[in-house]
Amino acid sequence: MVQSQFSLSWDSYKANICNGFSSLQQNGEFVDMTIAADGHFVKVHQMLVALASPYLKDLITSAACQHPIIFLNNVSHRVLCLLLEYIYTGEAVVPAEYLTSFAETAKSLHIRGLENIGSASTLPVKMTGAIRHFDDGDICPVSGTKQIIVSAAEKLDEVSLPVNARKIFIKRGSSATKNEPSSKTSTPKDNMHDYPDLIDDYAIQDSDDGFKMEDNKDTRSQDKPSTKLQFTVSIRGSLQVILNRYIYNLHSTTQSGLRRWRCVDYRNNKCSAYVTTKGNVVLNRANLHNHSFHDKKILSKIEKKAIYSAIEEVECYKEKENSEANENRSNEDVEMAVETEGFISLEELGEHDPKSEFFVVDLRQKLKMLKSLIFIFIVLQLHNNIAGPLRNKYHCYSALHSVDIFREYIKIDTSQEGNLKYAILFWIRQMSDLGIPYTVYEPAGKPIFVATVEGSDPSLPSIMLNSHMDVVKVDPTEWKYPPFDAHMDENGDIYGRGTQDTKDVAIQYLEAIRNLRKDNITLARTIYFTLMPDEESGGTCGMKAFVKTQAFKSFNIGFALDEGLTSTEDFLYATFVDRRPWQMQFVIKGEGGHGFTMPDNSTMSKTQKFINAVIAYRDTQKQIMKTKSKDDFAGYTSLNINMINSGLGMNIIPTKLMLNVDMRLSTDADVTEMEAIVNSWILAAGNTIDLTYLRKETESAITSVDDTNPYWISMRNSLTGMGIKLNPVVCPATSDMLVVRNLGIPAIGFSPRRRTIPRLHGKDEYQNVLTFLKGIEIYTELIKNLANLPEPKCLHLKK
């Protein structure tokens, strides 16, 4: 028996599917990969890209992660947008000046339907009646701060990154057209890609670029409201948009209906994130937010029922509010008119008229209120006249570019390792502004930023200006001001973690270089500006890994500067050797049991014996310290128990306890003798302790600080010429220069902080704005003289 069958057809299936995918891409929905070109990132769908290009499909398949990023070299952002338009809709309106580049790129990427074309002239071109010409800003409005500056002539090598953020680089052939608009380039020293590579699956969610379809296409997808886009009104009555748990203020509107919205934290947190919309559709989102979600603000607006799904609704709401406000103002005008009539007819009404008494009382009350307001105004004016000059004395410095970027750098919380990428993006922007080439290395999985200021004589050994991006953790409850707000008080003191250790030095390096370039000062030696990611935790993935790379060896470093000490006096310190750090973890084991028992060999009783032995040695070193001057850190070993961890519950006697000891050896301490002392602590507790060295430096080379070292002479003379005394001392802690000196490279630790209370790793870390600015002046002179120092004789560092 033949069964009936029915054929069902979806009208305009192709148009609906294409428009649907285009809408999803524009709104950032279900996108699962990123294509980067010309310094911009565009999120797309793997499935469509793979269907359109077997070549890109192979690259996606070979990626080691679910959400790869593919970089296209020698491909402009405009051409990428046109290609994606072709992939998503099946056709693209290509301006004549981009036709050749579009054809060559499509051919090299094996885009279906375009892979076999011989030249631009053989493209399957369909002419349209009237093609509107757009400018670049209209087509792809992307923030310039996300621009990648890299030479098109450089080969792009893969940078080692975490598994979930692998990159794939595509090197186009030499057939790239010369008709594309040229862009500013900056050539890295090595064949390494700039740091925007670091942006991974979780970091780029708010930094993707969009592309917009041409007007002669079916616009149904553009008119479809985004499911994520909502509108509201600020307390001042300004339009706002809500997208992905963030709120944006309306910043500008074009005649074509494009609206640009800026993050509401633009002023408070200098957040550069923005959104571009047309009607109820998101066209583009760009730049990362540097703060948490606006959930609290959004919930507040939901409670007030002040959130709308379409911009037309919120505009109707505003019109209603304005009409009500106008009506209220009209009523107030009527009431005022009635009162005015009362005042005018006072004599006519007579002394005993009830209305007369009412208006006289009302007049007296208003006069009394007016007198009070005048009094308050006078007091405020006097306060401003007296306190204004004092308040504005330091407030004016906040407008300086150097102070502004210093405070911006402080606001990046690099006590969290995941925030290092924001520090890298910050430095990329600074070097791009100056036109200085840079490279980001990752020899051990963490980013190392290197900028290169080429000297006029590359044969001379170079100068290394080193600092570190990471800062130690902080308890905000102990601070006078939030530790990552970079607050400047009425005395000009800037508070924040890193103001002394050691974000100030990095910005001072930068501003000194800016001054030298502005004054057209020629530097004979090349300068390498290096920023390490983990100095505070021992430099394992930073300096220790970097010095083993061929890139570092090619720098031919003759002398290095790094962070130094803070001085409370008028002179400055210069450190020439670091004390050797021994950071040890002891696991003490004992008898456990129920909380009501009292075992003889409990973990705590053994711990007490161990701690007594450690503190006994510590007391001997404190006695030696008391015989030394406050600047003499060489003759004693410092020791502290900094971490203790044990226990599973209140009624459980622990069977083990972990205890961490941080020790910095005196310069003359013998390694074998120190190991014997440590072992004696273990024996005192019963020899049931496991010891692990988290860090153990046995050598620390010494840089000469006498007339045999021309670099030291240059530093000393530079400071003397500025009326500043330079005192050489042993560094009581440890810096990255221990690693550098052990390679035979002379290095000095130096920070231009005078008349400042040392608060490294402490609460309320600060630096006065005038001290900071004076440091820039000092480094400008110092770097100029060091970089123009003639080639010295060979220097030998002491062990």
C-alpha positions in Angstrom: 0.0 0.0 0.0 1.4 3.4 -1.0 1.6 5.8 2.0 1.0 9.5 1.4 4.0 11.8 1.8 4.1 15.5 2.0 6.8 17.9 0.9 7.3 20.9 3.2 9.3 23.9 2.0 10.7 26.9 3.9 10.3 30.0 1.8 13.5 32.0 1.4 15.4 29.3 3.3 18.8 30.5 2.2 18.1 34.2 3.0 16.8 33.3 6.5 19.7 31.1 7.4 22.3 33.6 6.1 20.6 36.4 7.9 20.3 34.3 11.1 24.0 33.5 11.1 24.9 37.1 10.4 22.7 38.3 13.3 24.3 35.7 15.6 27.8 36.9 14.6 27.0 40.6 15.0 25.6 40.0 18.5 28.4 37.7 19.5 26.2 34.7 20.1 27.5 31.1 19.8 30.8 32.3 18.3 33.6 29.9 19.0 36.8 31.1 17.3 38.6 34.4 16.6 40.2 35.7 13.4 42.8 38.5 13.8 44.0 40.8 11.1 45.6 44.2 11.0 45.5 44.4 14.8 41.8 43.6 15.2 40.0 40.6 16.6 36.7 39.3 15.1 34.7 36.5 16.6 33.2 34.1 14.1 31.6 30.6 13.9 34.0 27.7 13.2 31.3 25.7 11.3 30.7 28.4 8.7 34.5 29.2 8.3 35.3 25.5 7.9 32.5 25.1 5.3 33.8 28.1 3.4 37.5 27.2 3.4 39.0 23.7 3.5 42.3 25.3 4.2 41.0 27.1 7.3 39.2 23.9 8.3 42.5 22.0 8.4 43.9 24.7 10.6 40.9 24.6 13.0 41.1 20.8 13.2 44.8 20.8 14.0 44.3 23.4 16.8 44.9 22.0 20.3 41.9 23.9 21.8 38.2 24.3 21.2 38.4 28.1 20.6 41.5 28.9 18.5 42.7 32.3 17.4 44.0 32.5 13.8 46.2 35.5 12.8 46.2 36.6 9.2 49.4 38.3 8.2 49.3 41.0 5.5 45.5 41.1 5.5 43.8 44.4 6.3 40.8 44.5 8.7 38.6 45.9 5.9 39.4 42.9 3.6 38.7 40.5 6.5 35.3 42.1 7.0 34.5 41.8 3.3 35.6 38.1 3.3 33.4 37.3 6.3 30.5 39.1 4.6 31.0 36.8 1.6 31.2 33.7 3.9 28.1 34.6 5.9 25.8 35.9 3.1 27.2 34.4 -0.1 28.1 37.7 -1.7 29.9 40.9 -0.8 30.0 44.5 -2.1 33.7 45.2 -2.6 35.0 48.7 -3.3 37.2 48.9 -6.3 40.3 49.8 -4.3 40.0 46.6 -2.3 39.1 44.3 -5.1 42.7 43.1 -5.9 43.5 42.5 -2.2 40.2 40.7 -1.7 40.8 38.4 -4.6 44.3 37.5 -3.6 43.3 36.9 0.0 40.4 34.7 -1.0 42.6 32.7 -3.3 45.3 32.2 -0.7 42.8 31.0 1.9 41.0 28.8 -0.6 37.6 30.4 -0.1 35.0 28.3 -1.9 33.8 29.9 -5.1 36.9 32.2 -5.2 39.8 29.7 -4.9 40.4 29.2 -8.6 40.2 32.8 -9.7 43.2 34.0 -11.7 43.0 37.7 -10.9 40.6 40.3 -9.6 39.3 40.8 -13.1 38.0 37.2 -13.2 36.0 37.5 -10.0 32.2 36.7 -10.2 31.3 40.3 -9.9 27.7 41.5 -9.8 27.2 45.2 -10.2 24.6 47.0 -8.1 22.7 50.1 -9.0 23.9 52.4 -6.3 26.6 51.5 -3.9 27.0 53.7 -0.9 30.6 54.4 0.0 31.5 54.1 3.7 34.5 55.3 5.5 36.5 52.9 7.6 35.1 54.2 10.8 31.6 53.5 9.6 32.3 50.0 8.4 34.4 48.7 11.3 34.4 51.1 14.3 37.3 49.6 16.4 39.2 51.3 19.2 42.7 52.3 18.2 44.0 51.1 21.6 43.6 47.5 20.4 45.8 48.1 17.4 48.7 45.6 17.0 51.8 47.3 15.7 54.0 44.8 13.9 56.0 44.8 10.8 54.5 43.0 7.8 58.0 41.9 6.8 58.5 39.9 10.0 57.7 36.2 10.1 55.1 35.4 12.8 56.2 32.5 15.0 54.1 30.7 17.5 54.4 31.9 21.0 54.2 29.3 23.8 50.8 29.7 25.6 48.5 27.8 27.9 46.7 24.8 26.3 43.4 26.6 26.2 44.8 29.5 24.3 46.8 28.2 21.4 47.3 30.4 18.4 47.6 29.6 14.7 49.5 32.0 12.5 49.1 32.3 8.8 51.9 33.8 6.7 50.6 35.0 3.3 52.8 34.8 0.3 54.7 37.7 -1.2 51.8 38.4 -3.6 50.2 40.7 -1.1 48.9 43.8 -2.9 50.5 47.1 -2.5 47.3 48.9 -3.1 46.1 48.4 0.5 46.3 51.4 2.8 49.7 51.4 4.6 49.8 51.2 8.4 52.3 52.3 10.9 54.6 49.4 11.6 57.1 48.6 14.3 59.7 45.9 13.9 60.4 43.7 16.8 64.0 42.8 17.5 63.3 39.1 17.3 60.9 37.0 15.1 58.3 37.0 17.8 54.7 38.3 17.7 53.5 41.2 19.8 51.6 40.5 23.0 47.9 40.7 21.9 48.6 37.0 21.2 48.1 36.5 25.0 44.4 37.1 24.8 42.7 33.7 25.2 39.3 32.1 25.4 38.3 33.9 28.6 40.1 37.2 28.0 38.6 38.3 24.7 34.9 38.1 25.5 34.6 41.9 25.5 37.3 42.8 23.0 35.9 41.4 19.7 35.4 43.5 16.6 32.3 43.3 14.5 31.7 43.7 10.8 28.7 45.3 9.1 26.8 44.3 6.0 26.2 46.7 3.2 22.9 48.5 2.8 21.8 46.8 -0.4 21.4 43.5 1.4 18.3 42.1 3.1 18.3 44.1 6.4 16.0 41.9 8.4 18.9 40.5 10.5 20.0 44.1 11.2 16.6 45.1 12.4 16.1 42.1 14.6 16.6 43.2 18.2 19.5 41.5 20.1 18.3 39.1 22.7 21.1 40.4 25.0 20.5 44.2 24.5 18.5 46.1 27.0 18.0 49.8 27.6 17.6 52.0 30.6 18.0 55.6 31.8 20.6 57.0 34.2 19.6 59.1 37.3 20.4 62.2 35.2 18.0 61.1 32.5 20.7 60.0 30.0 20.2 56.9 27.8 22.1 53.7 28.8 22.4 50.3 27.4 22.9 46.9 29.2 24.9 44.2 27.5 26.4 41.0 29.1 26.1 42.3 32.7 27.7 45.7 31.9 26.1 49.1 31.6 27.2 51.7 29.0 26.4 55.4 28.7 25.4 56.9 25.3 28.5 58.8 24.1 27.6 59.8 20.5 25.1 59.4 17.7 25.7 59.7 14.0 23.3 61.0 11.3 23.0 57.4 10.0 21.6 56.2 13.4 24.8 54.6 14.7 25.1 55.0 18.5 28.4 54.6 20.4 28.0 53.7 24.1 30.9 54.0 26.6 31.3 52.0 29.8 29.8 53.8 32.8 33.2 53.3 34.6 35.0 55.2 31.9 35.8 58.1 34.3 36.2 56.3 37.6 38.2 53.3 36.4 39.4 54.6 33.0 37.6 51.6 31.4 37.9 51.9 27.7 35.2 49.3 26.8 32.6 50.5 24.3 29.7 49.2 22.2 28.3 50.3 18.9 24.7 49.8 18.0 22.1 50.7 15.4 18.5 50.6 16.5 18.3 47.5 18.8 21.2 45.6 17.2 24.8 45.4 18.5 27.2 46.1 15.6 30.5 46.0 17.6 32.0 45.5 21.1 35.6 46.4 21.8 38.2 46.6 24.6 38.2 44.7 27.8 36.5 45.9 31.0 39.0 46.4 33.9 36.4 46.0 36.6 33.7 43.6 37.9 30.2 43.3 36.5 27.5 45.9 37.1 25.1 43.3 38.7 24.2 45.5 41.7 23.3 48.5 39.5 21.3 46.3 37.1 19.4 44.7 39.9 18.6 48.1 41.3 17.2 49.2 37.9 15.2 45.9 37.7 13.6 46.6 41.1 12.6 50.1 39.8 11.2 48.6 36.6 13.5 50.9 34.6 14.8 48.4 32.0 13.4 48.2 28.5 13.9 45.7 25.7 13.9 48.3 22.9 15.2 51.7 22.5 11.8 53.0 21.3 10.3 52.0 24.7 12.9 53.9 26.7 12.6 57.0 24.5 8.8 56.9 25.1 9.5 56.7 28.8 11.9 59.7 28.6 9.2 61.7 26.7 6.7 60.8 29.4 9.1 61.9 32.2 9.9 65.1 30.4 6.2 65.9 29.9 5.5 65.2 33.6 8.5 67.4 34.6 7.2 70.2 32.4 3.7 69.8 33.9 5.2 70.0 37.4 7.2 73.1 36.5 4.0 74.6 35.0 2.1 73.9 38.3 5.0 75.5 40.3 4.8 78.6 38.1 1.0 78.8 38.7 1.5 78.5 42.5 4.3 81.2 42.4 1.9 83.4 40.4 -0.8 83.0 43.1 1.7 83.9 45.8 3.0 86.9 43.9 -0.6 88.1 43.5 -0.9 87.8 47.3 2.2 89.9 47.9 1.1 92.6 45.4 -2.3 93.0 47.1 -1.0 93.1 50.6 -1.9 96.8 51.2 -5.3 96.3 49.6 -6.1 93.4 51.9 -5.3 95.4 55.1 -3.4 94.6 58.3 -6.2 92.3 59.8 -6.9 90.4 56.7 -6.3 86.6 57.2 -4.5 86.4 53.9 -2.3 89.3 54.9 -1.1 87.5 58.0 -0.4 84.4 55.9 1.7 86.1 53.4 3.6 88.1 56.0 4.5 84.9 57.9 5.5 83.2 54.6 7.7 86.2 53.6 9.5 86.1 56.9 10.2 82.4 56.7 11.6 82.8 53.2 13.8 85.8 54.2 15.1 83.7 57.1 15.9 80.9 54.8 17.6 83.2 52.3 19.8 84.6 55.0 20.9 81.1 56.0 21.7 80.2 52.4 23.8 83.4 52.1 25.7 82.6 55.3 26.4 79.1 54.1 27.6 80.4 50.7 30.0 82.9 52.4 31.4 80.2 54.7 32.0 77.9 51.7 33.7 80.7 49.8 36.0 81.5 52.7 36.9 77.8 53.0 37.7 77.6 49.3 39.8 80.7 49.5 41.8 79.3 52.4 42.0 75.6 51.6 41.8 75.9 47.8 45.5 76.8 47.2 46.6 73.9 49.5 44.3 71.4 47.8 45.2 72.5 44.3 48.9 72.6 44.9 49.2 68.8 44.3 45.9 68.3 42.4 47.3 70.0 39.3 49.9 67.2 39.0 47.3 64.6 38.4 46.8 66.1 34.9 50.4 65.3 33.9 50.7 62.4 31.5 53.5 60.8 33.5 51.4 60.9 36.7 48.3 59.7 34.9 49.9 56.6 33.4 51.7 55.8 36.7 48.3 55.8 38.5 46.8 53.8 35.7 49.5 51.2 36.0 49.0 51.0 39.8 45.3 50.3 39.2 46.1 47.1 37.4 46.0 44.4 40.2 49.0 42.3 39.2 49.0 40.5 42.6 46.7 38.2 40.6 48.7 36.4 37.9 45.7 36.4 35.6 45.9 40.2 35.4 49.4 40.2 33.9 47.8 40.3 30.4 46.3 43.7 31.2 49.8 45.0 32.3 51.1 43.7 28.9 48.4 45.5 27.0 49.2 48.6 29.0 52.8 48.5 27.9 52.0 47.7 24.3 49.9 50.9 24.2 52.7 52.9 25.8 55.4 51.7 23.4 53.1 52.0 20.4 52.5 55.6 21.3 56.2 56.3 21.3 56.8 54.2 18.2 59.2 51.9 20.1 59.3 48.2 18.9 58.6 45.6 21.4 58.3 41.8 21.7 56.7 39.5 24.3 58.5 36.3 25.1 57.1 33.3 27.1 60.0 30.9 27.7 58.3 29.3 30.7 54.6 30.2 30.2 54.5 33.7 31.7 54.8 36.9 29.6 58.1 38.9 29.5 57.9 42.3 27.8 60.9 43.7 26.0 61.1 47.0 24.2 64.1 48.0 22.2 65.5 51.6 21.8 68.1 51.2 19.1 71.5 52.9 19.7 73.6 54.6 17.0 76.4 52.1 17.6 75.1 48.5 17.8 78.6 47.2 18.3 78.7 48.6 21.9 77.3 46.4 24.7 73.7 47.4 25.5 72.1 48.8 28.6 69.3 46.8 30.3 66.6 48.7 32.2 64.8 46.0 34.2 61.7 46.0 36.4 58.9 43.6 37.2 55.1 43.8 36.7 54.0 41.6 39.6 53.3 42.9 43.1 52.8 41.0 46.3 49.3 40.3 47.7 47.6 42.7 50.0 44.8 42.8 52.7 42.7 45.9 51.7 41.1 46.1 55.1 44.5 47.2 56.6 44.9 50.1 54.2 43.9 53.8 54.5 42.8 53.8 50.9 42.0 50.9 48.5 45.4 49.5 47.4 44.6 49.5 43.7 42.9 52.9 43.4 46.1 55.0 43.2 44.5 57.6 45.4 46.4 60.9 45.7 45.7 62.7 49.0 46.0 66.4 49.8 49.8 66.0 50.5 50.4 64.7 47.0 51.0 61.1 48.3 49.9 58.4 45.8 48.8 55.3 47.6 48.8 51.9 46.0 50.5 48.5 45.9 53.5 48.9 43.6 54.2 52.6 44.2 57.5 51.5 45.8 57.9 47.9 44.6 58.3 48.6 41.9 55.9 50.0 39.3 57.3 53.5 39.8 60.7 52.6 38.4 59.2 51.2 35.1 57.2 54.3 34.5 60.2 56.5 35.3 62.3 54.5 32.7 59.5 55.1 30.2 59.2 58.8 30.8 63.0 59.3 30.8 63.1 57.7 27.4 60.3 59.9 26.3 62.2 63.0 27.4 65.4 61.9 25.6 63.5 61.3 22.4 61.7 64.6 22.7 65.0 66.4 23.1 66.5 64.5 20.1 69.3 63.0 22.3 71.3 60.4 20.4 72.1 57.3 22.4 75.1 55.3 21.3 74.2 52.1 23.1 71.0 50.2 22.5 68.6 50.1 25.5 66.5 47.0 26.3 63.5 47.8 28.5 62.6 44.6 30.2 59.6 43.7 32.4 59.5 40.4 34.3 56.3 38.6 35.4 57.3 36.9 38.7 60.2 38.6 40.5 58.2 38.5 43.8 57.9 34.7 43.6 61.5 33.9 42.7 61.7 34.6 38.9 61.5 31.0 37.9 59.3 31.7 34.8 60.8 35.2 34.3 64.4 36.2 34.5 65.8 32.7 35.3 64.1 31.3 32.2 64.8 34.3 30.0 68.5 34.4 30.5 68.7 30.9 28.9 67.1 32.0 25.7 68.9 32.9 22.5 67.1 36.2 22.4 68.6 37.3 25.7 72.1 36.2 24.7 71.8 38.2 21.5 71.1 41.4 23.5 74.9 41.6 24.4 74.1 43.4 27.7 77.0 45.3 29.2 75.3 46.7 32.2 71.9 46.4 33.9 69.8 48.6 36.2 67.0 47.3 38.4 65.0 48.2 41.5 66.8 49.5 44.6 66.0 50.6 48.1 63.9 53.5 49.5 65.8 56.2 51.4 64.4 58.2 54.3 67.3 60.7 53.9 68.5 63.1 51.2 70.9 60.5 49.7 70.1 57.5 47.5 71.1 53.9 47.8 72.8 51.7 45.1 72.8 47.9 45.7 75.7 45.9 44.2 75.0 42.4 45.6 71.9 40.6 46.9 71.8 38.4 49.9 71.1 34.8 49.0 67.5 33.6 49.7 66.8 30.3 51.2 63.0 29.6 51.3 62.3 26.3 53.1 59.1 24.3 53.7 59.2 22.0 56.7 56.5 19.3 57.2 56.5 18.2 60.9 54.9 14.8 61.6 53.6 13.6 65.0 51.0 11.4 66.6 47.3 12.3 66.1 44.0 11.2 67.5 40.8 12.4 69.2 40.8 15.9 70.7 40.3 14.6 74.2 43.6 12.6 74.2 47.1 14.0 75.1 49.7 12.1 73.1 53.4 12.6 74.1 54.7 12.9 70.5 52.0 15.2 69.1 52.7 17.3 66.1 52.4 20.5 68.1 54.9 19.4 70.8 57.5 18.7 68.1 56.6 22.0 66.4 57.3 23.8 69.6 60.8 22.3 69.9 61.4 23.1 66.2 60.3 26.7 66.6 62.4 27.1 69.7 65.5 26.0 67.8 64.7 28.4 64.9 64.0 31.4 67.2 67.2 30.7 69.2 69.3 31.1 66.0 67.2 34.1 65.0 68.0 35.8 68.3 71.7 35.4 67.7 71.4 37.1 64.4 69.4 39.9 65.9 72.1 40.6 68.4 74.6 40.8 65.5 72.3 43.2 63.7 72.1 45.5 66.7 75.9 46.0 66.4 75.6 47.1 62.8 74.6 50.4 61.2 71.1 50.5 59.8 72.5 50.4 56.3 74.7 47.4 56.9 72.8 44.3 55.8 75.9 42.2 54.9 77.0 40.9 58.3 74.0 39.0 59.5 71.4 36.5 58.3 67.7 37.4 58.5 65.2 34.7 59.3 61.4 34.6 59.7 58.7 32.0 60.0 56.1 33.4 57.6 53.5 30.6 57.1 52.0 27.8 59.3 49.3 25.5 58.2 47.8 22.5 60.0 44.6 20.8 61.2 41.5 19.1 59.9 39.0 20.0 62.6 38.5 21.3 66.1 38.4 17.8 67.7 41.1 16.2 65.6 44.8 16.2 66.7 46.8 16.8 63.5 49.3 14.3 62.3 51.4 16.9 60.4 52.0 20.6 60.2 53.5 22.7 57.4 55.8 25.6 58.3 57.6 27.9 55.9 60.8 29.7 56.8 62.3 32.6 54.8 66.0 33.1 55.3 68.4 35.6 53.7 72.1 34.7 54.1 74.8 37.1 55.1 77.3 37.8 52.4 80.0 35.8 54.2 77.8 32.8 55.3 79.2 29.4 54.3 76.7 27.2 52.5 77.9 24.0 54.2 77.7 25.6 57.7 74.2 27.0 57.0 73.0 23.5 55.9 74.3 22.1 59.2 72.4 24.7 61.2 69.1 23.9 59.3 69.6 20.2 60.0 70.2 20.9 63.7 66.7 22.4 63.9 65.3 19.2 62.5 67.2 17.1 65.0 65.9 19.2 67.9 62.4 18.3 67.0 63.0 14.5 66.8 64.2 14.1 63.2 60.6 13.4 61.9 60.6 16.4 59.6 60.6 16.5 55.8 62.4 19.5 54.3 61.9 21.0 50.9 63.8 24.0 49.5 61.4 26.2 47.6 64.4 28.4 46.7 68.0 28.0 47.5 70.6 30.4 46.1 74.2 29.4 46.9 76.0 32.1 45.0 75.5 35.9 44.6 78.1 37.7 42.5 79.2 41.2 43.4 79.4 44.2 41.1 82.4 46.5 41.8 81.5 50.0 43.1 84.9 51.6 42.8 86.9 53.3 40.1 87.5 50.0 38.3 83.9 50.0 37.1 83.2 52.8 34.5 79.4 52.2 34.7 79.6 52.9 38.5 81.7 56.0 37.8 79.1 57.2 35.3 76.2 56.7 37.8 78.1 58.3 40.7 79.1 61.3 38.6 75.6 61.7 37.2 74.0 61.9 40.7 76.8 64.1 42.0 76.2 66.5 39.2 72.6 66.8 40.4 73.7 67.3 44.0 72.7 63.8 45.2 74.9 61.5 47.1 74.9 57.8 46.1 75.6 55.2 48.9 76.5 51.7 47.8 75.0 49.0 50.1 74.2 45.2 50.1 70.6 44.5 49.1 68.9 43.0 52.1 66.4 41.1 49.9 66.7 39.6 46.5 66.0 40.9 43.0 66.3 39.6 39.4 69.8 41.1 39.4 71.2 38.1 41.4 70.6 36.0 38.3 72.1 38.6 36.0 75.2 39.2 38.1 75.8 35.5 38.3 76.1 35.5 34.5 79.0 38.0 34.8 77.0 41.1 33.9 77.5 44.1 36.2 74.3 45.3 37.6 73.2 48.0 40.1 69.9 48.2 42.0 68.7 51.8 42.1 65.4 53.6 42.9 65.3 57.4 43.1 63.1 57.6 46.2 64.3 60.1 48.8 62.7 61.3 52.0 60.2 58.5 51.8 59.1 56.0 54.5 60.0 52.5 53.2 56.8 50.4 52.9 57.7 47.6 50.5 55.3 44.7 51.0 53.7 46.7 53.8 50.4 48.5 54.2 49.7 52.0 52.9 52.6 51.8 50.4 52.9 55.2 48.8 55.1 57.7 46.9 54.8 61.4 46.8 54.1 62.9 43.4 57.1 65.3 43.6 59.4 62.4 44.5 58.1 60.4 41.5 58.6 63.4 39.1 62.1 64.0 40.4 62.9 60.4 39.7 62.1 60.9 36.1 64.5 63.8 35.9 67.2 61.6 37.6 66.7 58.7 35.3 66.8 60.9 32.2 70.3 62.1 33.1 71.4 58.7 34.3 70.3 56.8 31.1 71.7 59.5 28.8 75.1 59.2 30.4 75.2 55.4 30.6 74.0 54.9 27.0 76.7 57.2 25.7 79.5 55.7 27.8 82.5 54.6 25.7 83.2 50.9 25.6 84.9 50.0 28.9 87.6 47.4 29.5 86.4 43.9 30.5 84.8 43.8 34.0 85.0 40.8 36.3 82.4 40.3 38.9 83.4 38.9 42.3 81.9 35.7 43.6 
